[in-house]
Amino acid sequence: MATLDSAPTRLLVVMRHARAESWGESDHERRLAEQGRADAAAAGRWLAEQGIAPDHALVSSATRTRETWEAVAGAAGWSLAPVFDDGLYSASPDTTLDLMRETSDEARVLFVLGHNPTVAFLAQMLDDGDGDPAASADMAGGYPTCALTVLRFEGGWSDLAMASASVTAFHVGRD
């Protein structure tokens, strides 16, 4: 796992929401399934075990992503208030990247929680191929619910670009 010893090194966590109910008033209002809550908590425990705690979090405003954040943050012991962004609900990978680039450089660890196919494409397009080959292969093999990729990035958030970050871990939260 990457450490934050050098000043320009940053960590990025790109996560897909946990398993949701198959129905709701609208797609935006779908809630997490019971198993999704347990899986999100498992992902939070894993992140805490890795010593990863975000300084800034961008979370889709959809109910299932909000509930995923609550379960992950609760299990990880984070008290950070995320930015719930309506635009992340239907954002493309490029639009999501633009939102990430607006993050203050005071943040060393950025957490992005959204939806597929955007988060899978985003993580894959950021991968520079110089990271953990097994983690990159696992990530490329599929991005199920509650999957997350941890990437290491050198530089300011405004410099984040395609193939500019190294995958250090890929994990799927399951309980």
N, C-alpha and C positions, 0 to 999 in steps of 0.2 A: 504494500500500500504506500502511496506517496506521502511524503512528509511536507510540512510547510516551512522548512528551514530557510530557504532563500526568498528574499523579498518579492520578486516578481512571480513566483510560483503560485498558481491558484488551482483550486479543485472545483469541478463542476459535476453535479449529480443530475442526471436526466432520468426521470422516472415516469412510468405509465401508471395510471390509477389502478387500484385493486379491483377485484371482481365486483361487478354491480348487478343489481336485480335486472331482469330482462324487461321489466315494464316500469312505467312511471307516467306522470301527467304529461311529460314531454321527455325527449332524450336528455335535455339539459337538467331535468329534475330527478333523473334516476338515482336511487340511493345505493349504497354498498350492500351487498349480500353479507350475511353473517360470516361466511368464510372469507370474504374480502376484508372485513374488519380484522379478523385474526391474521390474515396474511400481511396486511399493512403494518400491524403491530410487530410481526416477525421481522419485517424489513426495517422498521425503526430500531429494533434491538440489534440487528446486524450492523446498521450504520453506527450505532453507539459503540459497539464492540470494535469497530474500525477506527474509532476516535474522530468520526466525521460529524461536524455540527455546522450548519450553514449560518452565514452572516446575513444573507439575503435570500428570499424565496419568492419565486414567481409561480403562482398556482392558478390554473384555470378556475373560473367562477362556477363551473358545473358542480352540482351537489356531490357527485361521486368523487371528484378530485378534492373538494373541500373536506369531505369525510376521510378520504385517504390521508390527507395532510394531518388532520386531527389525530388519527390513529398512529401514524408514523412519528409525529412530533411527541405525542404523549408517551409512547414506548421508548423513544430515544431520550426523553427528558429535556427536550428543547422548549424554550419559552418564547422563541422568536415569533413575531406577528408577520405572517406572509402578506404579500401583495396578491390579492385575488383579482385576476385580470379577465374581463369579459372576452377580450380579443384572443386569448389562448384557446378558447373553446373550439374555434374553427380555424385557427391560424395554420398557415403552411410552415414548413421548416424554415424557409427564408424569413418569414415574418417573425417567427419565434426567435430566430437568431438576431434579428434587428432589436427586439425587445431586450434580449440578453445583453446586447452591446451597450444599452443605456444604463447598465448597472454601474454604480459608483465603484471606483478602484479601491475604496476603503474596504470593500467586501473581498475576503480571501476565498470564501467558499460560497458558491451559488447553487441553489437547488431549484430545478425546474420540474414541475409536475403537470402533466398534460395527458393527451390522448394519442392513440394510434390512428393512422399511420405516422403522424407527425413526429412523435418522440423517437420512434425507431429510425426513421429517415434522418432526423437531426443528429442522433448519436452516431450513426454510421457516417454521415457526411463530415462530422467533426473529426473523426478518427484519422490520425496521420499515419497509422500503420506501424509506429515505432513503440507501441506499448506492449502489453501482455498479449501474446498471440492467442493463447487459449481463451482469454476473456473476449477478445475481438471476434474469434470464431463463434463462441457461444452467443454473443450479441447478434451476429449476422445470421445465426440459425433460427432466430425468432425472438419476438419481444412480447411475451405473454403478459397478462395482467400482473401488476405488482413487480414488473421487471425494472431494474435500474442499472445504469451505467455510470461508473465513476471515471472521470477523465482529468488528467493533469494538463494545465495550460500555463505557458510562460508569457507574461505580458499583461497589458491592461485589457479590461473587458471589451473596450471599443475595438481592439485588434483581433478579437475572436473571428475566425474565418474557417472556411471549408479546409479540412485536413490540417488543422492547427493544434490539435489536442491529442494526447496519448491516452488510450484506454488503460486504466490500472486495475479495474475490476468490473465484472458483470455479475449481478445477483438477482435471483427471483425470490421474493419474500413468500414463503409458504409456512403454514403452521399445521 
